[in-house]
């Protein structure tokens, strides 16, 4: 491989890693509000009270650009969920 091809492959791999990490963060945050002790109906939904998405912790990579974008995505998600009443 030539120099540019190697850089392109490294860039593509880095982009895929960031995408996987963002999906994992979104999954972890969505799961954080789940409680086994809350009563559920036959469809698996809470039947008393409402569920609420809770951000339990925010992971950082140490890369200011990635952490900044992750923070913006998380803040936007918080706004959307609050508008939906979650």
PyMOL commands that set and color helices and strands:
alter all, ss='L'
color gray80, all
select helices_A, chain A and resi 3-31+64-84
alter helices_A, ss='H'
color red, helices_A
deselect
rebuild
show_as cartoon
